[in-house]
Amino acid sequence: MFIHIGNNVLISDRKCVGIFNTETLKQSDDNNWIFNKINEDEKLIVIDVKNNITGTRVSPFTVIKRKAINEDEIVWSRDND
C-alpha cells in the first residue's frame, strides 16, 4: 500500500521508516542534519529505509486523517466526517 503525503508524492508503506512533524523535530539540536536536506516551509518529512528524506508542505495532521478508500487501491482520501 502507498501513503499519499501531499504534492502528488506517494511513499510505499514497506519502505517508510517514519513520518515526522518538522515542528517536533526542531525541538532537538540532534535533528539539525535533517533540515539541511529540506526546504524551510515543509511541515512533514518522511524517512525511508535507505535514509532518503522527502518533505512536503502538507500538515502531518492532514496525513493522519487520510484513510484508504479501498485496501486494494493506492488512492488515499481525507475522511469527510
HELIX and SHEET records of a PDB file:
HELIX    1   1 THR A   22  LEU A   25  1                                   4    
HELIX    2   2 ASP A   29  ASN A   31  5                                   3    
HELIX    3   3 ASN A   32  PHE A   35  1                                   4    
HELIX    4   4 PRO A   60  LYS A   65  1                                   6    
SHEET    1   A 2 PHE A   2  GLY A   6  0                                        
SHEET    2   A 2 VAL A   9  SER A  12 -1                                        
SHEET    1   B 3 CYS A  16  ASN A  21  0                                        
SHEET    2   B 3 LEU A  44  ASP A  48 -1                                        
SHEET    3   B 3 ILE A  53  THR A  56 -1                                        
SHEET    1   C 2 ARG A  66  ALA A  68  0                                        
SHEET    2   C 2 TRP A  76  ARG A  78 -1                                        
END                                                                             
